[in-house]
Amino acid sequence: MAVTEFQNQANERPGQPPRTAEEAAGTVREAGSLRDRLVPAMPGDPRWGWIGALLVTAFGGFLRFYNLAVPHAVVFDETYYAKDALSLIEFGVERTPVDDADKMLLAGNTDIWKQCAADQADQCAAYVVHPPLAKWMIGLGEALFGATPFGWRFAAAVVSTLGILILTRTARRMTRSTLLGCLAGFLLAIEGLHFVLGRFALLDGFLTFWVIAGFACLVVDRDKMRERLVDWYERSPLTDTGPRLGIRPWRIAAGLCLGAACASKWSGIFFLIGFAVLSLMWDAGARRAVGLRRPYRGVFAFDLRNAAVALGLVPAITYVASWIGWFASPLGYGRNWEQATTAGPVFFVVDSVRSWFSYHFMVLNFHTGLVAKHPYQSEPWQWPLLLRPVAFFWADKPTGCGAKDCAQAVLGTGTPVIWYGALVAIVGLVAYYVATRDWRAGAVLLALAVGWLPWFYYAIADNRTMFQFYALPLVPFMILAIVLVAGLLLGTGGASQRRRLTGAVVVGAFTLLALINFGWLYPVLAGELITHADWHRRMLFNSWI
């Protein structure tokens, strides 16, 4: 913008005296510098940002959809969720199946529901301990492709693949680097635990998808909010607290996604609370960065109400809406439909809400009292070290591998190179955040903390039964930690050629090792038929057996 053009606009600012050419020129430099600092430009040609992201996503999608119906079995907790999903599609609520329902489904028979007399209908209602949204999504795959292993795993593969795309674009926005964005997506594509859960109808893959989608929306909202602040700074009279920033659709979208995370699995609430605090911290930081005298007063006066709606009310509405089948049906567990309908519409509504809350307290008691021992359970401190993964599938004496003893297994473990690399990266990121207060490092560390540390409370206070795959929502943020450290190793455009070459060699070698590690483990991640000796060689620890 020419100085004279800026001077004309500056002189039109209400409440501000006319400025000289020198003052206007100084304001141009100040505003330009502020915009560059608050909202750095995105890298290069945006088409390459999408092309790279889509190529990485296609690679990850191929891995997840290839032989998706293998193994032809009801695997681990699929025994609950595949049938609950089918029941939601047929009845709107979960119903109780017959004893041999798994075998019947695998034989192609979907008539698996227990039959009850009219006066005993409540005995056919299934008591379930997780909210319904992820099961509705699993059921959509069954509605499209039938109640088969491919059908009930289809939605998990879709959201796992979309998660790669979202992480790629989010990392690109955070680092302003297409290369680093594609690195994040590639590492997620070959991350073992994300791969395994992207091929089975368990809830944790859906939880992870909605968590990273909510985080991505907040990162976009951060940029958009800062753009509005800079626009206000350039065009309006300065105040101590700054402006109202109006409706923020990306923050509302984040609330919807995080509400969906809670509606998939209750542990989504940890991320909802953490990200709400994070978003308000970003608001305060932006207001402080433009030089406002009372940035926190501006947050409390203008941003807090917006956040309460977007990250409080919207998630609550999303969560309640996921239960629409239960509210609309007389067949749900604890529904008390007949008694409520005979007492009039007002009592019906009140009793429906009371029954719904009563059901939730029952579920809460179940989760806090879940202390039954399981051979594959693990403690939260063991998760980052991959000490006790879940054996999701093991075939009893399969044949056809060309040897006397064959094995067909699916082990729910992460890619060790990525996980152990992430541990090193997280330590480095802590030091980097302490030294620089970089917002990206702080956001990643906060996400890891809220997704991991609460489980220690349940381990200590309740001695709760927990599993390695509970750490799945941490995986995208572990990869973001790796990518941020990779960016530090590569250096900025002003770094020396030797520095950038050294960084490129280290990052490239790590990526290649991760790919080789994933390829080595692939047979026991995808349920391929191999010799027993080959299976045993892939067990990193005795605790994997």
C-alpha positions in Angstrom: 0.0 0.0 0.0 1.4 3.4 -0.9 2.1 5.9 1.9 -0.4 8.4 0.5 -3.1 5.8 0.3 -2.5 4.8 3.9 -2.4 8.4 5.0 -5.9 9.0 3.5 -7.3 6.0 5.4 -5.4 7.0 8.6 -6.9 10.5 8.4 -10.4 9.0 8.2 -10.0 7.0 11.5 -12.7 8.4 13.8 -11.4 10.1 16.9 -7.8 10.3 15.6 -6.0 13.5 14.6 -4.6 13.8 11.0 -1.2 12.3 10.6 1.8 13.6 8.8 3.4 11.6 6.0 6.2 10.5 8.3 3.7 9.3 10.9 1.7 7.4 8.3 4.8 5.8 7.0 5.7 4.6 10.5 2.2 3.2 11.0 2.5 1.3 7.7 5.6 -0.3 8.9 4.1 -1.0 12.3 0.9 -2.5 11.0 2.7 -4.5 8.4 5.1 -5.9 11.0 2.2 -6.6 13.3 0.3 -8.6 10.6 3.4 -10.6 9.7 4.0 -11.3 13.4 0.4 -12.2 14.3 -0.6 -14.0 11.1 2.4 -15.2 9.2 1.8 -15.9 5.5 1.1 -19.4 4.5 3.8 -21.1 2.4 4.1 -21.1 -1.4 1.4 -22.3 -3.8 -1.7 -23.4 -1.9 -2.4 -26.0 -4.6 0.8 -27.9 -3.5 -0.5 -27.8 0.1 -3.6 -29.7 -1.0 -1.8 -32.0 -3.5 0.7 -33.1 -0.9 -2.0 -33.6 1.7 -4.2 -35.6 -0.6 -1.3 -37.8 -1.8 -0.3 -38.6 1.8 -4.0 -39.2 2.7 -4.5 -41.5 -0.3 -1.5 -43.6 0.8 -2.8 -43.9 4.4 -6.3 -44.7 3.0 -5.0 -47.5 0.9 -3.2 -49.0 3.9 -6.4 -48.9 5.9 -8.9 -50.2 3.3 -6.7 -52.9 1.8 -8.0 -56.3 3.0 -10.2 -54.4 5.5 -12.4 -57.5 6.0 -9.3 -59.5 7.3 -9.5 -61.1 9.8 -13.0 -62.5 9.1 -14.0 -62.4 12.8 -15.6 -60.3 15.4 -12.5 -58.8 17.0 -12.1 -57.9 20.7 -14.7 -55.2 21.6 -16.3 -55.4 18.1 -18.5 -57.9 19.8 -20.2 -55.0 21.5 -20.0 -52.2 19.0 -20.8 -54.0 15.8 -24.0 -55.3 17.3 -24.9 -52.1 19.1 -24.4 -50.2 15.8 -26.7 -52.6 13.9 -29.3 -52.3 16.7 -29.2 -48.5 16.5 -29.8 -48.6 12.7 -32.7 -51.0 13.1 -34.3 -49.8 16.3 -32.8 -46.4 17.2 -31.5 -47.9 20.5 -29.2 -50.7 21.6 -31.0 -54.1 22.0 -29.9 -57.3 23.6 -28.6 -60.0 21.2 -28.9 -63.7 21.5 -25.9 -65.7 22.9 -24.5 -66.9 19.5 -24.9 -63.5 17.8 -21.3 -63.2 16.7 -21.4 -66.6 14.9 -24.7 -65.7 13.3 -23.4 -62.4 12.0 -20.3 -64.0 10.5 -22.6 -66.5 8.8 -24.7 -63.7 7.3 -27.7 -63.9 9.6 -28.7 -60.6 11.1 -31.8 -61.9 13.0 -29.8 -61.9 16.2 -32.0 -60.1 18.7 -33.5 -61.5 21.8 -37.3 -61.7 21.8 -39.3 -60.6 24.9 -42.9 -60.7 25.8 -44.8 -57.4 25.7 -44.9 -57.1 29.5 -41.1 -57.9 29.7 -39.9 -55.6 26.9 -37.4 -54.0 29.3 -35.4 -57.2 29.5 -34.5 -56.8 25.8 -33.1 -53.3 26.3 -29.3 -53.4 26.4 -27.5 -51.7 29.2 -24.5 -49.9 27.4 -21.8 -47.8 29.0 -20.7 -45.6 26.1 -22.6 -42.8 24.3 -24.0 -43.6 20.9 -22.4 -41.3 18.3 -19.5 -43.5 17.3 -21.9 -46.5 17.1 -24.2 -44.6 14.9 -21.2 -44.0 12.6 -20.3 -47.7 12.6 -23.9 -48.5 11.9 -23.8 -46.2 8.8 -21.2 -48.5 7.3 -23.4 -51.6 8.1 -26.3 -49.9 6.5 -24.3 -49.3 3.3 -22.3 -52.6 3.1 -24.2 -55.0 5.4 -23.4 -56.4 8.9 -20.1 -57.9 7.8 -16.5 -57.3 9.0 -16.1 -54.8 6.1 -19.4 -53.1 6.8 -18.8 -52.5 10.5 -15.2 -51.5 9.9 -15.8 -49.2 7.0 -16.6 -46.0 9.1 -13.5 -46.6 11.2 -11.3 -46.7 8.1 -13.0 -43.6 6.7 -12.4 -41.4 9.8 -8.9 -42.8 10.3 -8.1 -41.7 6.7 -9.7 -38.3 7.1 -7.7 -37.9 10.3 -4.5 -38.1 8.2 -5.8 -35.3 6.0 -6.8 -33.1 8.9 -3.4 -33.6 10.7 -1.5 -32.8 7.5 -3.3 -29.5 7.0 -3.2 -28.6 10.7 0.6 -29.2 10.9 1.0 -27.2 7.7 -0.9 -24.3 9.2 1.0 -24.5 12.5 4.5 -24.7 10.9 3.8 -22.7 7.7 5.5 -25.5 5.9 4.0 -27.8 3.3 6.9 -30.3 3.8 6.4 -30.5 7.5 2.6 -30.8 7.1 3.1 -33.8 4.7 5.6 -35.3 7.2 3.0 -35.2 9.9 0.4 -36.9 7.7 2.9 -39.5 6.5 3.9 -40.4 10.0 0.3 -40.8 11.1 -0.3 -43.0 8.0 2.4 -45.5 9.2 1.7 -45.2 12.9 0.8 -48.8 14.0 -1.9 -48.1 16.7 -3.7 -45.6 14.5 -3.5 -48.1 11.7 -4.9 -50.9 13.7 -7.8 -48.9 15.2 -8.5 -47.6 11.8 -9.4 -51.1 10.7 -11.6 -52.2 13.6 -15.0 -51.1 14.9 -13.8 -49.7 18.2 -14.8 -46.3 19.6 -11.3 -44.9 20.2 -10.7 -44.2 16.5 -13.8 -42.1 16.3 -12.8 -40.3 19.6 -9.4 -39.5 18.1 -10.9 -38.2 14.8 -13.2 -35.8 16.6 -10.4 -34.6 18.9 -8.0 -33.8 16.2 -10.8 -32.2 14.1 -11.7 -30.0 17.0 -8.1 -29.0 17.6 -7.7 -28.2 13.9 -10.8 -25.9 13.9 -9.3 -24.0 16.9 -6.0 -23.6 15.1 -7.9 -22.0 12.1 -10.0 -19.9 14.5 -6.7 -18.6 16.1 -5.6 -17.3 12.7 -8.9 -15.9 11.8 -9.3 -14.1 15.2 -5.8 -12.6 14.9 -6.6 -11.4 11.3 -9.7 -9.6 12.7 -7.6 -8.0 15.5 -5.0 -6.7 13.0 -7.8 -5.3 10.8 -9.3 -3.6 13.8 -5.9 -2.2 14.8 -5.4 -0.7 11.3 -8.8 0.8 10.9 -10.3 1.7 14.2 -9.5 3.9 17.3 -7.4 2.1 19.8 -9.0 1.1 23.2 -7.6 -0.6 26.3 -9.5 -3.8 25.9 -9.8 -4.2 22.1 -12.9 -5.1 20.0 -15.6 -7.6 20.0 -14.6 -10.2 17.4 -18.2 -11.2 16.4 -19.3 -14.7 15.5 -16.4 -17.1 15.2 -17.6 -20.0 13.0 -14.4 -22.1 13.4 -14.7 -22.0 17.1 -18.3 -23.1 16.9 -17.2 -25.9 14.6 -14.6 -26.9 17.2 -17.3 -27.1 19.8 -19.4 -29.3 17.6 -16.4 -31.6 17.0 -15.4 -31.8 20.6 -19.0 -32.4 21.6 -19.0 -35.3 19.1 -15.8 -36.5 20.8 -17.7 -36.7 24.1 -20.6 -38.3 22.3 -18.3 -41.0 21.1 -16.5 -41.7 24.4 -16.6 -39.8 27.7 -12.9 -39.2 27.8 -13.4 -36.6 25.2 -14.3 -34.2 28.0 -10.6 -34.0 29.0 -9.8 -32.5 25.6 -12.9 -30.2 25.6 -11.9 -28.6 28.8 -8.3 -28.3 27.9 -8.9 -26.9 24.5 -11.4 -24.4 25.8 -8.8 -23.0 28.2 -6.2 -23.1 25.4 -8.5 -21.1 23.1 -9.0 -18.4 25.7 -5.3 -18.2 26.3 -4.8 -17.7 22.6 -7.3 -14.8 22.7 -5.5 -13.2 25.6 -2.2 -13.6 23.9 -3.4 -12.0 20.7 -4.9 -9.0 22.5 -1.7 -8.6 24.4 0.4 -8.9 21.1 -1.4 -5.9 19.5 -0.4 -3.8 22.5 -3.7 -3.5 24.4 -3.3 -2.2 27.9 -6.0 -4.5 29.4 -6.0 -7.7 27.3 -7.5 -9.9 30.0 -10.3 -7.5 30.6 -11.1 -7.8 26.9 -11.1 -11.6 27.1 -13.5 -11.5 30.0 -15.7 -8.8 28.5 -15.9 -10.1 24.9 -14.3 -13.5 24.4 -15.5 -15.5 27.4 -19.2 -15.3 26.5 -18.4 -16.4 22.9 -16.3 -19.3 24.2 -19.0 -20.3 26.6 -21.4 -20.7 23.7 -19.0 -22.3 21.2 -17.2 -24.6 23.6 -19.9 -25.0 26.3 -23.4 -24.8 24.8 -22.6 -26.2 21.4 -20.8 -29.4 22.7 -23.7 -29.9 25.2 -26.3 -29.7 22.4 -24.2 -32.0 20.2 -23.9 -34.6 23.0 -27.6 -34.6 23.8 -28.6 -34.8 20.1 -26.5 -38.0 19.8 -29.1 -39.6 22.2 -32.0 -38.7 19.9 -32.8 -42.4 19.3 -33.0 -43.1 23.0 -35.4 -40.1 23.6 -37.6 -41.1 20.6 -37.9 -44.8 21.3 -39.7 -46.7 24.1 -37.2 -49.5 23.7 -34.2 -47.9 25.4 -32.7 -49.1 28.6 -34.2 -47.3 31.6 -36.6 -45.4 29.3 -39.7 -45.8 31.5 -41.8 -44.9 28.4 -45.2 -46.4 29.2 -45.4 -45.0 32.7 -44.3 -41.5 31.6 -46.8 -41.3 28.6 -49.8 -42.0 30.8 -49.1 -39.0 33.0 -49.3 -36.3 30.4 -46.8 -34.5 28.1 -45.2 -32.3 30.9 -44.5 -35.3 33.1 -43.3 -37.2 30.0 -40.6 -34.6 29.2 -39.6 -34.2 32.9 -39.4 -38.0 33.4 -37.5 -38.5 30.2 -34.8 -36.1 31.4 -34.8 -37.6 34.8 -34.4 -41.1 33.3 -31.6 -39.9 31.1 -29.6 -38.5 34.0 -30.3 -41.6 36.1 -28.9 -43.7 33.3 -25.8 -41.5 33.1 -25.1 -41.9 36.9 -25.4 -45.6 36.4 -22.8 -45.5 33.7 -20.5 -43.3 35.8 -20.7 -45.8 38.6 -19.8 -48.5 36.2 -16.7 -46.8 34.9 -15.4 -45.8 38.3 -16.0 -49.3 39.5 -14.4 -51.1 36.6 -11.6 -53.0 38.4 -11.9 -56.5 36.8 -8.6 -57.9 35.9 -7.8 -58.5 32.2 -4.8 -60.2 30.7 -4.1 -57.2 28.3 -4.6 -54.4 30.7 -1.9 -51.8 31.2 -1.2 -48.7 33.3 -0.9 -45.2 31.9 2.8 -45.0 32.6 3.3 -48.1 30.4 1.6 -46.6 27.4 4.4 -44.4 26.0 6.8 -47.3 26.3 4.4 -49.8 24.5 5.0 -52.3 27.2 1.6 -54.1 27.1 -0.4 -53.8 23.9 -3.7 -55.6 23.3 -3.7 -58.7 21.2 -6.9 -57.9 19.3 -6.9 -61.2 17.3 -5.2 -64.5 17.4 -6.1 -67.5 15.2 -5.9 -70.9 16.8 -3.5 -73.0 14.6 -4.2 -71.5 11.2 -2.8 -73.3 8.1 -1.6 -72.2 4.7 1.6 -70.3 5.5 3.8 -73.0 4.0 5.2 -74.1 7.3 4.3 -76.5 10.1 3.4 -73.8 12.6 1.5 -70.7 11.3 0.3 -67.5 13.0 -2.4 -65.0 12.2 -2.5 -62.1 14.7 -3.4 -58.5 15.1 -1.4 -56.7 17.8 -2.6 -53.2 18.9 0.8 -51.6 19.2 2.3 -48.4 17.9 5.2 -48.1 15.6 8.1 -48.1 18.1 10.4 -45.7 16.2 7.6 -43.1 16.2 6.6 -43.6 19.8 10.2 -43.5 21.2 11.1 -40.7 18.8 8.1 -38.8 20.2 9.4 -39.2 23.7 12.6 -37.6 22.8 10.8 -34.9 20.9 8.5 -34.1 23.8 11.5 -33.6 26.1 13.0 -31.3 23.6 9.7 -29.5 23.1 9.4 -28.9 26.9 12.8 -27.2 26.9 12.0 -25.2 23.8 8.7 -24.0 25.3 10.4 -22.9 28.5 12.9 -21.0 26.5 10.6 -19.4 23.9 7.0 -19.7 25.0 6.2 -20.9 21.5 2.4 -21.3 21.2 2.7 -24.4 19.0 4.8 -26.2 21.6 2.5 -25.1 24.4 -0.6 -26.3 22.5 0.9 -29.7 21.8 2.1 -30.2 25.3 -1.2 -29.2 26.7 -3.1 -31.7 24.5 -0.7 -34.5 25.6 -1.2 -33.5 29.2 -5.0 -33.4 29.2 -5.2 -36.7 27.2 -2.8 -38.6 29.4 -2.5 -37.3 33.0 -6.2 -37.7 34.0 -5.8 -41.5 33.5 -3.3 -41.6 36.4 -6.1 -40.4 38.7 -8.2 -43.4 37.7 -5.3 -45.7 38.0 -4.5 -44.5 41.6 -7.9 -43.6 43.0 -10.0 -46.3 41.3 -7.5 -48.9 40.2 -9.5 -48.9 37.0 -8.9 -51.4 34.2 -7.2 -49.6 31.3 -5.6 -50.6 28.0 -2.9 -49.4 25.6 -5.3 -48.2 23.0 -6.7 -45.6 25.4 -3.6 -43.6 24.4 -4.7 -43.4 20.7 -6.0 -39.7 21.0 -2.4 -38.8 22.0 -0.9 -40.1 18.8 -1.6 -37.1 16.5 -0.1 -34.8 19.1 3.0 -37.0 19.6 3.5 -36.7 15.8 3.0 -32.9 16.0 5.8 -32.9 18.6 8.0 -34.8 16.3 7.2 -32.4 13.4 7.9 -29.3 15.5 11.3 -30.6 16.5 11.9 -31.6 12.9 11.3 -28.0 12.0 13.8 -26.9 14.5 16.4 -29.3 13.2 15.8 -28.2 9.6 16.1 -24.5 10.6 14.6 -21.5 8.9 15.4 -20.2 5.5 18.2 -18.1 6.9 20.0 -21.1 8.4 23.3 -22.2 6.9 23.4 -24.8 4.1 25.3 -27.2 6.4 22.7 -26.8 9.1 19.8 -27.5 6.8 21.6 -30.4 5.2 22.3 -32.0 8.6 18.8 -31.4 9.7 17.4 -32.9 6.4 19.6 -36.0 6.9 18.4 -36.6 10.5 14.7 -36.0 9.7 14.9 -38.1 6.5 16.7 -41.0 8.3 14.1 -40.9 11.1 11.2 -41.0 8.6 12.9 -43.9 6.7 13.4 -45.9 9.9 9.7 -45.3 10.9 8.6 -46.6 7.5 10.9 -49.7 7.7 9.7 -50.3 11.3 6.0 -50.1 10.2 6.7 -52.4 7.3 8.4 -55.0 9.6 5.4 -55.0 11.9 2.8 -54.9 9.2 2.0 -58.6 9.2 1.1 -58.6 12.9 -0.8 -55.3 12.5 -2.9 -56.3 9.5 -3.5 -60.0 10.4 -1.5 -61.6 7.7 -0.8 -65.3 7.7 2.9 -65.8 8.5 5.0 -68.5 10.2 5.0 -68.7 13.9 8.8 -68.0 13.9 8.2 -64.8 11.9 5.5 -63.7 14.3 7.7 -64.3 17.3 10.6 -62.3 15.8 8.2 -59.3 15.6 7.5 -59.4 19.4 9.7 -56.5 20.7 9.2 -57.5 24.3 8.1 -60.6 26.1 5.1 -58.6 27.3 3.9 -58.5 23.7 3.3 -62.2 23.6 
